Amino acid sequence: MDSSCNNKEGLIWLNGEFVQEFDARVSVFDHGLLTGDGVFETLIAYDNNPFAYTRHYRRLERSAKAFNLNVPDINLIRNACVKVLDSSSIFPARLRITITGGVAPLGSEKGRSEENVIIASNIAPVQPDFSDVITVSFPRNEHGALSGLKTTSYGENVIALAQAHSVGAKEAIFGNVSGNLCEGTGSNIFVSHQGKLITPPLSSGCLAGVTRSLVIEICERFRIPVSEENLKIDSLENVEFAFLTSTLREVQPIETINGIKLPIVLNSTVQKIKDEFKSLISENPDP
């Protein structure tokens, strides 16, 4: 077993109880396991306060509503997160809240049991200063039922990220069925194209990233023009600079796209955004 995934010293919160990792059990008939009937949030904690918790919780509610899954009270989940983090005291921590459909028949139909709610953490992976990315040929469906939701149905992301890793890249970027830029497997993307800072709109099918929204707010506060608009995926290799945003990456400049080095990797605009995001982390744990 990969020791980097273990949480031997910490606790798991499972359906209202704190248990050790290897004592945590869910049924083999769990609908999240069988069909992907589940939602989740990944948070980062630099101490025992999960960063931007309220934004993540509200997004969890939105995703769960589409599956008709119940989400426990915001303060109950927050307190459970803090105790899970306290139990391991490993920071920065990657914290995951998962809600699945519970026991159900061996098919797509839902069962009558209560949901499984799981909170677990481990050490957050160290992120490189820059990222190499590739584009993948299969698109996001911005018109699909799961568009914009953070669900446990992550098969496309698994395949795309494996493709990226097979050629030494760190992230894979999707277009959508309309041929426009969409998102990464676990990140949003910002690009400078013809002198204009652009990020795909939510209508592109991308996830409403917490870090994405915070970065847009930083840009507005410091009068850095940024537009939410569509850009053809074919234009990606012609951008001046680009960066990824996500809970774990924070603000991460892109160095190469499909093996082509960008004209600019880190400039004053990206550095300003990075610096202000770092300041936000230190000043406000729940912006």
N, C-alpha and C positions, 0 to 999 in steps of 0.2 A: 504493500500500500504506500502511496506517495505521502511521505511525512509532512510535506508542505501543505497538505489539505487537512491534516489532523488538528484537533482542538482538544487535546487530551487534558489540559489543565482547566479548561473552561466549561461552562454550562450551556446547554441547549434549552430554549424555551419551547415546549411542545404542548399545545392545547392547555395552557394555563399552569403547567408544572415545569419546574427546572430539573433537568436530568443530565447526566453525563452523556457525552457523545455516543458511546457504544451501548448505552441503555435506551437510546431514543429509537422508537419503532413506529412505523406506519404500515398499514396493511398492503399486501401485494395487490389488493383490489382497489387501491386508491386511484381515483379518476384522474388525478394529476399525473400519476405514473403511467396509467394506461392510455390516456388520450391527450395529455397536455392541458387538461381542464384546471388551470391554475394561473395565478398571477404572482408577481414578486416585485420587490424593490431592493436595490443594492445601494447602501449608504456607506460613507466613510466616516470614521470617528478618529479624530486626532487626540482626543482624551475620552472620558466616559460620556460625553455629550455627542450623540450622532449629529453630524453637520447637516443643516438644512432639513431637519426632521419633518417639520410641518409640510413643506412642499412635497417631500417624498410620500408622506402619509396621504395627502390629498390626491396625488396621482394614483396611489394604490387603490383608493376608493373608486376613482374613475374607471380603472381597469377592472376591478372586481365587479362593478355594476353591470358591465357587459356580460359577465358570466353568471350573474345573479348569485354571487358569493358574498357572504357576510364578512364584514371587517370589524374586529373588536374595537372598543373605544380608543380614541387617540392617546389618552393619558395612560391607559393600561398597557398599550403597546410601547409607548415611550419608556415607562418604568421598567418593563421587561427588557428592552434594549439596553438600558443603563446597567441592569444587573448582569446581563450576559457579558457586557463589556468589562464590568468590574471583576467578574469571575476569572478572566484571563489576564487582564491588565497588559495586553499586547497592543501597542499603538505604533503607527496608525493601523487601524483595524478595518477590514472589509466586513460590513454587517449586512446580513441578508434576511429580509422578512418574506416568507413564502406562504401563500394560502392556496390550498388545493381543494378539489371538490369532494374529498372524502370517499368512503367506500361506495362503489357503484357496480352495476353489471359489467360484463366483459363486452362492452360496446360503447357507442356514442351517447346513449341515453344516460341521464343523470340518475343517481341514487337518492335515497331519502336520509342518509346519514349527515351528520354535521361536518363542516369543513375541518381540515387539518390546518393549523396555524403554527408555523415554525419560525423561530428566530435563532440564528447561529452567526458566529463570527470566526474569522481567522486573520492572520497578518495580511495587510494589504500588499499586493505585489509592488515591487520597485518599478517605477516607470522611467523609461529613457527620456533624455531631454528633447529628442526629436523622434519622429516616427516616419517609417517608410510604409506606403500604402499601395494597394493595387485596386483596380476595379474588377468586378465580377460580371459575368455575362447574364446571369439570371436576375430579373428585376424584382423589386418590391411591388406589391399590388396595392396602390394607394386607395383602391376602391373596395378592398377586402374587409371582411368582418373584423379582423384583428388589426387593421391599420391604426397605428398610433397608440396601441395598447402594449403594456409590458407584461407579456404572458410567458408561461413555461413552455410554450410551443416554439422552441428556439432552433429547430432543425436547420433552417436556412442559414442562420448565423453560424452554427457549428461547421457546416460544410464550407461556407465562405471564409471563415477564419482559418480553417485548415488549409485552404488553397493559399491564403496569404502566407501562412507560416512555411508552406512547402517551398516558397521562393524567397524566404528570408524577410518577408514584410511583416509588419506588426498589426496591420488592420486592413480590412477589406471594405470597399465602398460600393454601395448599391446605387444604381439608377432606379427609376420606377417604370411602370408600363407605358407612361407617356414619353419616356426617353429623357426625363429630367433628373438632375442630381437629387439624391434622397438623404442617405445617412450611412454610417458605418455599422458594423455588427454590434457595437456597444458604445457608439459615440455619435455626436452630431458634428457637422463640418461647416466651417466658414472659409470662404475663398475671396481673394481679391482678383476681380476680373475686369480688365479695362479700367483700372483705377478705382473700382467700386467694391466695397466690402459687402459680401452677400452671404446669406445662409438660407437654405431651402425653407419655404413656408411649411406649416403643419399640414397643409393640404397636399403636400408632396407625399405624405405617408410616413414621414419621419416621426420618431418619438418626440414628445414634448419634453426634451431633456431639462433637468433641473439646472445643470451647469450652463446649458444653452441659454436659458431664460435669465440667469444671473449675469452672463456675459453681455447679453443684449441690454440689460439694465445698466451695466457699467458703461457700455458704449454711449448710451443716452445721457448718462450723468456727466460724462467727460467730453461730450460733443464729438464723439467719433461716429461719423455717419455709417450706419449699417442698414441694409435692406433685406427684408424677407421676401425673396422672389425666386422664381424658377430660373434655372440655368441648365442648358443641355449637358448631359453627362459627357458628351463628346468634347466639351470645352474644358474639361478638367485638366488635361495635360497642358493647357495654354494659360493657366492662371499665373499671376505674378507671385503670390504666396498663399498659403493656406494653413489652417490649424484645426485640430480636433478638440472637442470639449466633451468631458464626461466626468462622472463622480470620481473615478480613480485617476484619470489622466489629468484632471483639472483643465489647464489650457496648454496644449501640446502642439508646437509647430510641426508641420509636415516637411520632411526633407526631400523625399522622392515620391513620385506617382508613376506606377508601372515602370519603375527603373529609371525614370527621367528626373534629374535633379531640378528642383524649382529655381527660378532666377533669384529669389529671395527666400531665405529660410526663417530668419528672425530679424525683424526691423523694429523701429521705434514704436509703431502702432501695436504690434503683437506684444512687445515687451511691456508696454503700458498696461495692456489688458491683463497680462500675467501678473504684474506687480499689484495691480488693484484687486485682482482676485485673491492673491495671497493676503493682502491687507484685510479683505472682507472676512477671510477665514479666522484671522486673529482677533478681529473686532466683534464679530457677531456670529455665534454658533448656529443661529436659526434665522437666517435672513429671509 
